[in-house]
Amino acid sequence: MRSYPNTPNIYAETTLNLLLKRAKKPKVHTIEDYLKDGGYQALEKALNMTPEEIIDWVDKSQLRGRGGAGFPTGKKWKFAVQNPAPRYLICNADESEPGTFKDRILIERDPHLLIEGMIISAYAIGANQAFIYIRGEYPAGYYILRDAIEEAKAKGFLGKNILNSGFDLEIYVARGAGAYICGEESALIESLEGKRGFPRIKPPYPVQYGLFGRPTVVNNVETLCNIPLIVGMGWEEYRYIGPSDYPGPKLFPVSGKVKKPGVYELPMNTTLREVIYKYAGGTIGNKKVKAVFSGALDCFSAEELDTPMDYSPFGFGGTGTVIVLTEEDDIVKACLDIAEFYAHESCGQCTPCRVGTHEQVYLLEKIVKGEATERDWEGFKFVNQYIQPTSICGLGAVAGRLIKQAIQKFPKDWENYLSKLRKEEVVYGKP
């Protein structure tokens, strides 16, 4: 068997034992391991159902996309099948959000769960070709998936006439080049077609006009891994997992200043406080939590630790990524790290994001170094405000969001720097 270096030795805990049932063991699971544990039974059940029944079950399960947006999966599939075949299925494994590593666990430790979910999903939407777009920084995951696909083919779960059902499917694995923007579904499709990873203007949406101009469903790894659970146990039982409005298991990658960083499988009525103190063991040195970053998306203060980890307007949302900062951390410097990330990852397609993200870094660096003027601060606020409404895609839409929240929630941290702003005398009529 192939040797896979660099598989993560990450603490994994679960109260549900569904998605992480096999992933908790730090070894790559072969198809024999998966079959012994009931693998591909959900596929056999699905192939005895009609595609319409499966889509209806997924819709009734209220499964929301686990990639960050939380869009209802069943509704996305319904939109896709309203458009004529051929259709395509894409698994978004370009997991590039800061602090996010939940999909990596599933890919490297339970690849057949993903493959089974993709086969059922492709059958449901009428796709005979499916693609896994995996980030270039996951070399082990790439080879693990390729080997798992070959194993599935050898057992008759992929290829022609799967399990004598008359359904054909091929799955291909494509590696990205490490661009964060290719996690956005339309940029991913452009990259998969061999073009630059530039986001498309919407509408049309991928379910209407996606890969090679055909209807395409794009779901992320964790979403597709939920499909065998829904088919296997039935949508009614699935709805009993977690809160009624946001059912199903959810993976939360936790990092930063915590004692037990790792991936945690929990229901979405869990609070942020419980994630940090009950499961991740609290903070290193028992320091007071100062802030929590939801990847590079949102900023939560210590007063907001009772936030539920769901997709409600007042929930944690996003990919579920938890990055914990404690009282010794400098919020302004942490915001500079986030600004540098977005400036580095901007694809450069639209001017507000291409220029605005770098200008945000430039001005924030001056503030941190104590070299900024009052005029620089006004310019920084202007840039931070207008990147979002003038950019094409979601990267520009969130490039200043966390920073804006941090300014509102941690005014004292910012005041330490703003008190050092120099006044700039503007002399009119001179060059």
C-alpha positions in Angstrom: 0.0 0.0 0.0 1.2 3.5 -0.8 2.8 5.4 2.1 1.2 8.9 2.8 3.4 11.4 4.6 2.1 14.5 6.3 -1.3 13.2 7.3 -2.4 15.4 10.2 -2.1 14.1 13.8 -5.0 16.3 15.0 -7.0 15.7 18.1 -10.5 14.8 16.9 -13.5 14.7 19.3 -17.1 14.0 18.6 -20.4 13.8 20.6 -22.2 12.4 17.5 -19.7 9.8 16.0 -21.0 10.2 12.5 -18.7 12.1 10.3 -15.6 11.4 12.4 -16.6 7.8 13.1 -13.5 6.5 11.3 -11.5 9.7 11.0 -10.6 9.6 14.7 -8.1 6.8 13.9 -4.8 8.3 12.6 -4.5 6.0 9.6 -5.7 5.9 6.1 -8.8 3.7 5.6 -8.8 1.3 2.7 -12.1 0.2 1.0 -11.9 -3.0 3.0 -12.0 -1.0 6.3 -14.9 1.0 4.9 -16.9 -2.0 3.8 -16.5 -3.7 7.2 -18.0 -0.6 8.8 -21.1 -0.6 6.6 -19.6 1.5 3.8 -21.5 1.8 0.5 -24.7 0.4 2.0 -26.2 3.9 1.6 -25.3 3.8 -2.1 -27.0 0.5 -2.6 -30.1 1.9 -1.0 -29.9 5.0 -3.1 -29.7 3.1 -6.3 -33.0 1.5 -5.5 -34.6 4.9 -5.1 -35.4 7.4 -7.9 -33.2 10.5 -8.2 -36.3 12.6 -7.4 -36.8 10.7 -4.1 -33.1 11.3 -3.1 -33.4 15.0 -3.9 -36.6 15.2 -1.9 -34.9 13.5 1.1 -32.0 15.9 1.0 -34.4 18.8 0.8 -36.5 17.5 3.7 -33.3 16.9 5.8 -32.6 20.7 5.7 -29.0 20.0 5.1 -27.2 23.3 4.5 -23.9 23.6 2.6 -21.0 23.3 5.0 -18.7 25.5 2.9 -19.6 28.7 4.6 -22.6 30.1 2.8 -25.1 27.6 4.4 -27.3 27.5 1.3 -29.9 24.6 1.4 -28.4 21.7 -0.5 -31.7 20.2 -1.6 -32.8 23.5 -3.2 -29.5 23.8 -5.0 -30.0 20.3 -6.5 -33.6 21.1 -7.5 -32.4 24.3 -9.3 -29.8 22.2 -11.2 -32.1 19.4 -12.4 -34.5 22.1 -13.8 -31.8 22.6 -16.5 -31.2 20.0 -19.3 -28.4 17.4 -19.1 -25.5 16.9 -19.3 -24.9 18.0 -15.8 -21.7 17.9 -13.6 -21.0 17.5 -10.0 -17.9 19.2 -8.4 -16.6 18.6 -4.9 -15.0 21.8 -3.6 -11.9 20.6 -1.7 -10.1 23.9 -2.0 -10.1 24.4 1.7 -8.2 27.7 2.0 -9.8 29.7 4.8 -7.4 30.6 7.6 -7.6 28.1 10.4 -9.8 25.6 8.5 -8.7 22.0 8.2 -11.9 20.0 8.7 -12.2 18.8 5.1 -8.6 17.6 5.2 -9.4 15.2 8.1 -12.3 13.7 6.0 -10.2 13.5 2.8 -7.1 11.9 4.4 -8.8 9.6 7.0 -12.1 8.6 5.4 -11.9 9.2 1.6 -14.6 6.6 0.8 -17.2 8.5 2.8 -16.7 11.4 0.4 -16.7 9.1 -2.7 -19.9 7.4 -1.6 -21.5 10.8 -1.0 -20.4 12.0 -4.5 -21.8 8.9 -6.2 -25.2 9.3 -4.6 -25.2 13.0 -5.3 -24.3 12.5 -9.0 -27.0 9.9 -9.3 -29.5 12.2 -7.8 -28.8 15.2 -10.2 -28.1 13.0 -13.3 -24.4 13.6 -13.6 -22.1 11.0 -15.2 -18.9 12.9 -14.6 -17.8 14.4 -11.3 -14.7 16.3 -10.2 -12.8 16.8 -6.9 -11.0 20.1 -7.0 -8.4 19.8 -4.2 -6.0 22.5 -3.0 -2.4 22.1 -4.1 -1.2 22.2 -0.5 -2.9 18.8 0.2 -0.5 16.4 -1.6 -1.3 13.5 0.6 -5.0 14.0 0.1 -4.6 14.1 -3.6 -3.0 10.7 -3.7 -5.3 9.2 -1.1 -8.3 10.2 -3.2 -6.8 8.8 -6.4 -6.1 5.5 -4.8 -9.6 5.4 -3.2 -11.2 6.0 -6.6 -9.3 3.1 -8.1 -10.4 0.9 -5.1 -14.0 1.9 -5.7 -13.8 1.1 -9.4 -12.3 -2.3 -8.7 -15.3 -3.1 -6.5 -17.8 -1.9 -9.0 -18.9 1.3 -7.2 -17.6 3.5 -10.0 -17.4 3.2 -13.7 -20.0 1.6 -16.0 -23.3 0.2 -14.8 -22.6 0.7 -11.1 -24.0 -2.2 -9.1 -26.0 -3.3 -12.2 -28.1 -0.1 -11.8 -27.5 1.2 -15.3 -25.9 4.3 -13.8 -22.4 5.3 -15.0 -20.1 7.7 -13.2 -16.4 8.7 -13.5 -14.7 10.8 -10.8 -11.6 12.8 -11.5 -9.3 14.6 -9.1 -7.8 18.0 -10.1 -5.2 19.9 -8.1 -5.4 23.6 -7.7 -2.4 25.9 -7.5 -3.0 27.2 -4.0 -5.2 30.2 -4.8 -7.7 31.1 -2.1 -10.1 32.6 -4.6 -10.6 29.2 -6.3 -12.7 28.2 -3.2 -15.3 30.5 -4.8 -17.4 28.2 -7.0 -17.3 30.1 -10.2 -13.5 30.8 -9.9 -13.1 27.1 -9.2 -14.9 26.3 -12.4 -12.8 28.7 -14.4 -9.7 27.0 -13.0 -11.0 23.5 -13.7 -11.6 24.6 -17.3 -7.9 25.6 -17.6 -8.4 29.3 -17.3 -7.3 31.8 -14.7 -9.2 31.5 -11.4 -11.3 34.6 -11.9 -14.8 34.7 -10.4 -17.7 35.0 -12.8 -20.3 37.7 -12.6 -23.6 36.2 -11.4 -26.2 35.5 -12.6 -26.1 33.1 -14.3 -25.3 30.7 -11.5 -23.4 27.4 -11.8 -26.6 25.4 -11.5 -27.6 27.2 -14.7 -24.3 27.7 -16.5 -21.4 26.0 -14.9 -18.6 23.8 -16.0 -18.2 23.8 -19.8 -21.4 25.9 -19.9 -23.6 23.1 -18.5 -25.6 22.9 -15.2 -23.2 22.2 -12.4 -23.7 21.5 -8.7 -20.7 22.5 -6.5 -20.7 21.2 -2.9 -17.9 21.1 -0.4 -16.4 18.0 1.2 -18.3 18.1 4.4 -21.6 18.6 2.7 -21.1 15.6 0.4 -20.0 13.5 3.4 -23.5 14.1 5.0 -25.3 12.6 2.0 -24.7 8.9 2.9 -25.9 9.7 6.5 -29.2 11.1 5.2 -29.8 8.2 2.8 -28.7 5.6 5.3 -30.7 6.7 8.3 -33.5 8.5 6.5 -34.2 12.2 6.5 -36.6 12.0 9.5 -33.9 10.5 11.8 -31.3 13.0 10.4 -33.6 15.9 11.4 -33.4 14.8 15.1 -29.6 15.5 15.1 -29.1 18.9 16.7 -31.5 21.8 16.6 -34.6 21.5 14.4 -33.8 24.6 12.3 -30.2 23.5 11.6 -30.0 19.7 11.8 -27.2 17.4 11.2 -23.6 17.1 12.5 -21.2 19.9 11.9 -17.4 19.9 12.1 -15.6 22.8 13.9 -11.8 23.2 13.4 -10.5 24.9 16.5 -7.0 26.5 16.7 -5.2 29.5 18.3 -4.6 29.8 22.1 -6.5 26.6 23.1 -5.2 23.5 25.0 -6.6 21.0 22.6 -6.7 22.3 19.0 -8.4 20.0 16.5 -11.6 19.1 14.8 -14.8 18.7 16.8 -18.1 17.1 15.5 -20.9 18.7 17.4 -24.6 19.7 16.9 -25.2 23.3 15.9 -27.0 24.3 19.1 -23.6 24.1 20.7 -22.3 27.6 21.8 -18.9 29.1 21.1 -18.2 29.0 24.9 -18.8 25.2 25.0 -16.5 24.7 21.9 -13.7 26.5 23.6 -14.0 25.4 27.3 -15.9 22.1 27.2 -14.3 20.5 24.1 -11.1 22.4 23.3 -10.0 22.4 27.0 -10.0 26.1 27.5 -7.2 28.6 26.8 -3.5 28.0 27.1 -2.4 29.2 30.6 -6.0 29.8 31.4 -5.8 33.2 29.9 -9.0 35.2 29.4 -10.5 35.0 25.9 -10.1 38.3 24.2 -11.5 37.6 20.7 -12.5 34.7 18.4 -11.9 35.0 14.6 -14.2 32.9 12.4 -11.5 32.2 9.9 -11.0 35.6 8.2 -14.7 36.4 8.1 -16.0 37.6 11.5 -14.7 38.8 14.8 -16.4 37.9 18.1 -15.6 39.5 21.5 -15.5 37.7 24.9 -19.0 39.0 25.6 -20.3 37.0 22.6 -19.2 33.5 23.6 -22.7 32.3 24.1 -23.3 32.7 20.3 -24.8 29.4 18.9 -22.7 27.7 16.2 -25.4 27.7 13.6 -26.4 29.6 10.4 -28.9 31.9 12.0 -28.5 35.7 11.6 -27.1 35.8 15.1 -25.2 32.6 14.9 -21.5 31.8 14.3 -22.0 30.8 10.7 -19.3 30.4 8.0 -17.2 27.2 7.9 -17.3 26.9 11.7 -13.7 27.8 12.0 -12.7 29.0 15.5 -9.4 30.9 16.0 -9.0 31.9 19.7 -7.1 35.0 20.7 -6.4 35.7 24.4 -5.8 38.9 26.5 -2.2 39.0 25.6 -2.9 39.3 21.8 -2.9 42.6 19.9 -6.1 42.9 18.0 -4.7 45.6 15.6 -1.8 43.4 14.6 -4.1 40.4 14.2 -6.2 42.6 11.9 -3.0 43.4 9.9 -2.4 39.6 9.4 -6.0 39.3 8.1 -5.5 42.3 5.8 -2.2 40.8 4.4 -4.0 37.5 3.7 -6.7 39.2 1.6 -4.2 41.3 -0.2 -2.1 38.3 -1.0 -5.1 36.2 -2.2 -6.9 38.8 -4.2 -7.0 37.6 -7.8 -6.7 41.1 -9.2 -9.7 40.9 -11.5 -11.5 44.0 -10.2 -9.9 47.3 -9.3 -11.6 47.9 -5.9 -10.2 44.6 -4.5 -6.9 44.6 -6.4 -6.0 48.1 -5.2 -8.1 48.3 -2.1 -6.8 45.3 -0.3 -3.1 46.4 -0.7 -4.0 50.0 0.2 -5.6 48.6 3.4 -2.4 46.8 4.3 -0.2 49.8 3.5 -2.3 52.2 5.7 -2.6 49.6 8.5 1.1 49.0 8.5 1.7 52.8 9.0 -0.8 52.8 11.9 1.0 49.8 13.6 4.4 51.4 13.1 3.3 54.8 14.5 3.9 56.5 11.2 0.3 57.3 10.3 -1.3 60.7 10.1 -5.0 61.6 10.8 -5.4 61.7 7.1 -4.1 58.1 6.8 -6.7 57.0 9.3 -9.5 58.7 7.3 -8.2 57.0 4.2 -8.0 53.7 5.9 -11.7 53.9 7.0 -12.7 54.9 3.5 -10.9 52.0 1.8 -12.3 49.6 4.4 -15.8 50.8 3.8 -15.8 50.7 0.0 -14.0 47.5 -1.0 -17.1 45.5 -0.2 -19.9 47.1 -2.2 -17.8 47.6 -5.3 -16.0 44.2 -5.7 -17.2 41.4 -8.0 -17.0 38.4 -5.7 -17.1 37.4 -2.0 -13.4 38.0 -1.4 -13.8 41.7 -1.8 -17.1 41.6 0.1 -15.4 40.3 3.3 -11.9 41.8 2.9 -12.7 44.6 5.4 -15.5 43.0 7.3 -13.6 41.4 10.2 -11.5 44.6 10.6 -14.5 46.8 10.6 -16.0 44.6 13.4 -12.8 44.7 15.4 -12.7 48.5 15.3 -16.2 48.6 16.7 -15.7 45.9 19.4 -12.2 46.7 20.5 -11.9 50.5 20.5 -9.3 50.5 23.3 -6.9 48.5 21.3 -7.2 50.8 18.4 -7.0 53.9 20.6 -3.5 52.8 21.7 -2.4 53.4 18.1 -4.7 56.2 17.1 -3.5 58.3 20.0 -0.1 58.4 18.2 -1.5 59.7 14.9 0.3 62.8 13.6 -1.5 65.8 12.4 -0.8 66.6 8.8 -1.0 70.2 7.7 -2.3 70.5 4.1 -1.0 73.6 2.3 -3.1 74.4 -0.7 -1.6 75.8 -3.9 1.7 74.0 -3.4 2.8 70.8 -5.1 
